[in-house]
Amino acid sequence: MDHTALSAKVKAEGEGVIITDAMLEGCSFVDSIDELFEMEPDNAAGVAGHIFSKIFGVKVEQSQCDGFNLAAMEWSGTVEGYEFEIIKDGDGWFIDFSEA
């Protein structure tokens, strides 16, 4: 998928993605959403990369977590040049992807 097509797909489908156990299936960084509470930055980057790959069907070679606030349950960084934010909101976990 070229950059223009991927950017359009990220814009259309990248916001408010609900993180579920099914979404995390096959992820080598966490086994279930119950483990998201205690993620280190490297794990958050890996989770974001795993979900990005699942949603957008691209191989992820670069992901990094640039900021996190464990007390607020927020992690942010980049995956393949796109920004991500993982948040806990009420009873659910969400991830947003956007252009950097």
N, C-alpha and C positions, 0 to 999 in steps of 0.2 A: 504494500500500500504506500503510495507516495505521500509526501508531507502535507500537501493540500487536502487530500482525501482524509488523512488521519486527523488533521486539525478540524475539519468539518464534523467528523464523527465525534471527536472529543467535545466540541461545542454542543452538539445535539444530545449526546448521551452521557456526558461526563459529570453531571452535577446531581447530587443527592442520591448517589448509589448506595443502596442498603447493603451492608456487609452481613452475610449469613454464613453459617457453617458450610453450606453447599458452595458458596463463593470461595471459601478458604480450602476446599478439598484439593489436596495435592500440594498445598503450600508447605515449603520446608522450613518456614520461620515460626509458624504457630499451627497448632492442630485444631483449634476451635476458637469461637469468639470469646470464650471465657478467659483465654490467655491474652487478649488484647489489653486488659487492664494493667498488665505489668510489662508492656513492651519497652524494650530499649530502642534508641534511635535506629540502629542497624536493622532490627527486626521490623520496625515500622516501614523503613525503605523497602525491605524485602516483601512485606505484605502489599504495599502499594504497587510494586512492580508485578507481583503475581496477579493482582486484581486487574491492573492495566492490561496485561497480556491476555487475560481471560475475556475481558470486555471488548478490547479492540483488535484482538487477533494478531498482535505483533510480538516479535521476540524482544524482550527487554534486556538491554546490555548495560544500562546506566540507571541507577536509582540511588538517591541519597536523602537522608533526613537532615534538614538544616535547623529545625527547631522543634522543641517539644515541651509540653507542660503537663507532667504526669498528674498533678493535682486537678487540672482542668480537663484532663483526658483529651488533649489535642496534640497532634503531630503534623508537621508540614515539611515539604521538601520538593524534590523534582524526580520525575521518571521520564527518561528519554526527552528531556527538555521541557516537559509539561509540568506545571505545578500540581501538587496534591496536598490535600488536607484531610486527615482522619480525625473524626470527632465522635464523642459519645454525647448523644442528645436524648435525654429521658431514658427509656429502656432500650434504645437502639443505637447501633453503630453505623456511621455513614462515612463515605469518602467522596470527595469532590476532586475532579480533574479540570484544569483550565490551562489556557495558553499562558506561558510565562511572559 
